[in-house]
Amino acid sequence: MLLLVFVSLSSQFAFSQEINPDFLTKNWNARWITAAESKPAEYGVYVFRKGFDLSAKPDKYVIHVSADNKYRLYVNGEFIGVGPARNDIEHWFFDTYDIAPYLKSGKNTIAAKVWNEGAGKAEAQISLRTGFIVDGEGDASAIATNDSWKARKDEAYAPIQVRVYGYYAAGPGENIQMENYIKDWQSPDLNDEAWPAAQASFPGVPKSKVGAFGAPMGWMLIPSGIPTFEFSPEKKPTIRRTEGVSVALETFGNSPIQVPANSKASILLDQTYLTNAYPTFTFAKGKDATVKITYAEALYGEERSKGNRNEIAGKTMVGRFDQIVTDGSEKQRFTPLNYRTYRYIQLEVETKDEPLTLQGMEATFTGFPFELKAEFGSDDPQLQKILEIGWRTARLCAVDSYLDCPYYEQLQYIGDGRIQMMISYYNTGDDRLAKNSINQISYSQQPEGVTFSRYPSASPQYIPPFSMWYVGMLHDYLMYGSDLEFLKTKLNSSRSVIQYFQSVQGDDGSLGTLPFWSFVDWATGPEWGPGIPPMGADGNSAILDLQMVLTLQYAADLEKHLGIPELGANYLQEAEKLKATIRRKYWDAGKGLFADRSEKDVFSQHANALAILSGLVEGESARAVGDKMLALENNMVEATIYFKYYIHQALVDVGKGDEYLTYLDVWRKAIDMGLTTWAETSDLDKTRSDSHAWGSSPNIEFYRTILGIDSDGPGFRRVKIEPHLGEFTELSGKMPHPNGEIEVSYDLGPAKSATVHLPKGVVGSLVFQGTLYPLQEGTNRISLN
C-alpha cells in the first residue's frame, strides 16, 4: 500500500555524500525525457518505467534524479522520494539517492510519476516544461534516462481550479477518473511491454557546464542543498458530523462505511490539529460514484467568521478539493500528487446504481526534517502549549523552503523567513534550510539591487522593506549560523541592497517615495493602507527611514567581521546622518514619541520600536517611549502578531523583559479560540490563514528573553546570557548551538544561583541584575547573592 511505503522510509533517505565531480562539471549521460502524448507546458501526469537486470545485489547504487514540476520515485515498488525542491531554472535542483538497499539480483524496476500542473501550478513553482531525468554513478549509469525507458500519460487526471476566501496561489485540486487511472504503476509486476518509448531530448547540463551560448532549452542543474523530506505516519481523524449515512462518531476507518446506491452522503472529519500530509483514501465498488474531498484549516460561520476552531455547529466547509469518480473495483486508492494542508476534511459522496464502501483513510505527514532540540523547563501548561503550537506552526511552514503559509500560498517571503530562520536556530540548531533560503533570495536580486519579496516565485513581486530585512537576515546568520565562509559569498548582495536604497535617498538621507509595495505589517489605523504605513506629503515614512538605519547597522557589522571594515565604517556614518534627520523630522517632543511622518499627526508602535532598536532613543527616554508603546498613547497603531517580534525586542531593550509573558494576549486568545497553529493576523476571527510561522516568535523569546540565551559574536562563538525571569523563582532549559548545546538553570530561592553549561570553545558572560559574571566552556556554577 502506498501509505505504508511512505512511512517505511521516513528516516532512511537523508542521504548525503560527495557527488562525483563529473555530474557537476560535465554533461550527463542521461537525457531529459517526456511521454509522447505530453504537451510540454500544459497540465499533465505521466508515468515512467524502466526494467533492468543485475547479476548481484550491489553494495552501492547512487543515482541523481530531477523533474519539472515534480516526481515521485519508486524502486521495486518501494517508495524512494519526492522532489525536486522548488528553485529556478538557472539553479534547478537534483536529488541524490543510494537505492542499493532496494535492489536485488535479477530483474529490477524503477518507476516514477511526474506531473506538471501547467498554468494552474503553485506560484512558487517555476517551470520550463514537463521533463524527467535520472543518471547514475558507476554501474548505476545503466539506468540513465533515454528512449529505453517506457512512458505513458495518466489520462485519469485533470486540474480543478481552487476558489477560497482570500488570495490563493498553492496549486489546483485533482479530478480523477478511476477507470482511466494507471493502477499499480510503481509495481515491478506491472506489464508495460506495450507502453511506448519515452521521448528523449537534450542531456542534463550542470550549471557550471553552461557554455558560450548558454543552455536555452534546459535546466541548469545543481545538487539540492537540503535533505529529503520527512515522511511519518499521521494519526487517523475522527468523524464529527454526518449527513445521509448513520455512523458512529469515532475514528474514521475503524469500520467501513457503506453509502447506499442512488444516494448522497456527507462526512466531516477532524484531524484535531492542522497538518501537512498525504492522505490516502480507500474505496470499494460504487461504480461511477463521485467523491468530493475538501480540505480546510477551519470551518466558516456567518460573514466568513471562523470563531472557535473546535466548534462546528452552523458552520460550513470552503476549501481546496479533489474529486474522484470511482470505477467499481474492489481496491481503489487515491493519494493526491502534492501534500494537503488540513484540520478538517469533508467527504461528499453521490452514488449511482451501486453502493460505495469507504474503507478508510491513512495519512503521511511531510515537511523539512527538523528535529526539536530546545527545552523550556517550566511546568506551566499554557506556556508549554504556546511552545507546542509555535513548533507545529514552524514545522508546517517549512517544507522545501520556508513558507508563509502551507495552505494558501506556499511562498517564501523575506519578512516571514527572517523570523522562521531564528526559530530554526533556537529550536533545532539546523541551518540548512536557512542557507537554502538565503541563496534563493540572492538569486532573485535585480541589477538595481532590490530583491524579490518572495522567492522562488513564477512572477515577480517587490516589497522594498523586505529587501532591507534580507540584510537583517544575513546579519542574523552572522550571529547564529555555522558557516561564515558561506556568508562571505553574500556580502555583495548586501552591498547591492544598500546601493539600491542609497539611490532613492534625499540629501538628508531620508528615503524618497519607494516604488512597488512598501508593506510593513497588516496593522490597521489612520492612514495605513494594505500593510503600508502612513506616508508624508514629501513621500517619506519614519518607519522606512528607521528600517534604513537598522539596515546600515546590520551591513556595517557584516563588513566589520567578514568584509571591508572601511565600508562598514562608512555605513555607520550614513546611519548617524539619517538618525539626525529622523530626530528632526519625526520626533514630537511634546508627546515624547516618534511620529509616522513629518506631519506628526499619526503614531505607531512600529516607528517607536524601530527607534529603540536602532539606538535613536536610549536610557530613561527609551523607557518612557516603551511605556507609551504599551499604553498605546496618542491613538498609537498597534502592531499585529507578525511585527510584535520587533516590538517585544524593543521592550526588552528598554528593561521590560521581565514583563514579556504579559505581552502574549493574542497568543493566549488563539489558544482559547481552538487554534492549533498561529494565525496570519491578530484578527483571529477573520484571518485568512490559520498557519503563519511569523507568529511563532515565542519559540525564540522563551529562550532568548526569558532564559536569556543570546549570541554575543559572529558564529555564536561568544554568548551573553541575561535572563528575564519575571515571577519565576526556578527555571531551566537548553537550546542547540553549532558546537553542541547551551544549558541553563536558575534558582532564585534564598541561595540565589545559576548554572550555565557552554559547549567546547564557547565563552561569554552572565548578566543578572546589573552584575556581570564571566563564563567559560563547560559547567559554570554561579552564586547570585
Summary of the structure (lengths in Angstrom):
residues: 785
radius of gyration: 27.8
end to end distance: 63.6
largest distance: 86.9
contacts: 2775
relative contact order: 0.09
helix: 28%
strand: 29%
